[in-house]
Amino acid sequence: MFITFEGIEGSGKSTQAKLLYEWFLDRGRRVVLTREPGGTEAAERIRDLILREWEESFPPFSELCLYLAARGFHVKNLIKPSLSEGAVVICDRFSDSTLAYQGYGRGLDLELIKKMNREVTEGIKPDLTFLIDVPVEVGLERIGKRRRDRIEGESLEFHRRVRRGFLDIAGKEPERVVVVDGTGSREEVFKFILSVLKEKGYAP
């Protein structure tokens, strides 16, 4: 079973992914918690390249290629082997983020992104995706005034385009993508996530 969590910056998706990981662990399931970009040594090094601030211009297509390169390492060396061994894999971001950020956010061609993503994922898609949705202003307020990485520091309008992208993806794939109201408490959001898992037969 492959479950992904998606959402804008500050949505709370990472918190919910960790809660679900712990929930499966407590029930004796073999479970892997991972993230994108990252998840393997090589992919984590690419993550550092992507998120750090650079004095030189960072072309959107180069950004896309780096995300996809990291995903290639991740899928080949962690996700596919874990799934083949029967583990539940929970991933904080996956291909929907690439479509939302580099497609809707940066304006790159959506069909090109989908085609390139199919190559690096070898056709692997999540069984279930939770889109933790919050208004952009709420998400950025949660991040606070800490030092933001290159993506977090983008304009308000960029993050709004990304959010619209996520919601558009969810609208086109309602069987896979479940939109979750992320404005509630951590416990309320997780309770809803568990109810969806049970309803779909993924949890007892």
N, C-alpha and C positions, 0 to 999 in steps of 0.2 A: 504494500500500500504506500502510495506516494502522495503526501499532503503538503501543499505549499501555503504560505502566508504572504499576502501582498498588501500594499498600502503606501500612502505618501509618507514623508518624513514626519515622525512624531505620532504616527497613528496608533502605536501600541502593538504592532504586529509581532515584534521580537519578543515582547513579554508574553503574549498569548502562545507563540510557538514554544517557548520554554515551559509554560504551564502544561501544554498538551504533552510535551516530551516527558515531563515528570509524572503526568497522569498515567501514561502508558507504562512507564517504568514501574510504578507502584503496583501495577496489575500483572507484572511479570512478563511483559512483552519485550521482545528484542526491538529496540528503537534507536534510530540515529537522528541527532539534531545537527543540522548544518546550515550554511548560509551562502548567499551570493552577493557580490562576487566573493569568492573564497571557497573554503571547504577542504582544500588540499594545500600542500606547501607551495606548489607552483602557482595555484590560483590565488592564494593569499598575497603572494608577491605582486601579482598583477593588480590585485585590489589596491595595494599601496600606490601603484602608479596611477590608477584611475582617480582615487579620492584626494590625493595631495594637491596642494596649490602649485601651479607652475607659472613662471613669468612669461613663458612663451604661449602662443595661442594653442588651444586644444581643439582640433577639428572634430566636429560631431561624428564623422565616419570613422575616424581613428578611435574615438571613444567606443563606438559600437564594436569595432573589431577587437578591442581589448576585453570588453565584457564577454564577447562570444568565445574568445580564446580561453578566458578563465573558466567559462562553462564547459568547454571541451574537456579540460583537465578534470573538472569536478564530476561530470557525468561518467567519463571513462574510468576514473580511478576511485570513486567513492559511491556515487548514486547507483549505477548499474550493478556493481558487485554486491552492494548491500541489499538491493531489491531481490537479486537472484538468490541470496541466502535467506530470504524470507523476512527481512527486517521491515519495520515501518520506518519510512524515511520522512522526516519533517524538515522542510527547507524554508528558511527565511529569505524570501525573494527567489524568483526563477524567471522563466522566459516572459511572463506577463510584464514584469518590470522593464525589460528591454523594450518591449513594444510601447509601453506607456512613456518611459523617459526618453528613449532615443527616437521613437516614432512620433508620438503625440507631442512630447516636450520639445525635442530638437527639430522636428519636422522632416526627418528622414523617411524614405519611402516604406510604407508599412508592409507591402508585399515582399520587398527585398529583405526586410528584417525577418519576416516569417520564413522565407526560403533559406536564408543563412542559418537561422535558428534550427530548422529541421535537420540541416547537415550536422551541426555540432552536437545536437541532442540524440542523434540517431533515431529520431521519431518518438523519444520518450516524452510523455505528457503526464502531468499530475492527475491522479484519480479524483482529487478534490482540492479546491482552492478557496481559502477564506480571504476575502477582501475586507480588511478592517478600514472602514471609511469614516473619515472625520473632515470637517471643513479645513481648508488650508491654514487659516489663521489659528485654529485650535492646535493643529499639529506643530506649527512653528513656535507657538507659545510654549508648548510642552518642552521643546528642545531648549528653550531659554536662551540665555546669553553666553552659553559656553561656546568655545571656539568651534565653528562649523566647518565641515569638510567642503570640498569643491562643489559637490552636488547640493548639499543642504544650503549653501550660500547663494544659490541661484535666485532669480527674481520671483516675486509673488506671482506674477503672471505665468512664469514657467511652471511653478508648482500647481497652479490652477489647471493648466493644460494637461499635466500629468494626471491629476485627479480625474478630469473628464475622460482621459484615455482609459484609466482603470474601469470607470463606470461603463464606458462603451464596450470594453471587452466583456464585462460581466453581463451586459445586456445581450450580447451575441452568443454567449455560452452559459446560459442559466443553469444547465444541468451540472456543470462542473464548478462554476464560480458562485459562491454564496456571499452576498454582500452583508456585512455585519456592521451594525451601528457601533462605532468605536467611542462614542461620547459618554457611554455609561461607565460605571466603576469596573475595575479589573475583574472582579468576581462576577458581575452581571454579564460582561462580555463573554467570559469563559463558560458560564452556565449555558448561554445560547449556543456556543460552539459545540459543547457536549451534546446538547439536544439535537443539533443537526447531524452529528456523527451517529447518534443512536437511531435517528429517523431513517438515515440512509443505510443502516446496517453495518457500519464500520466499527461500532463499539457496543459492548453488551449493556 
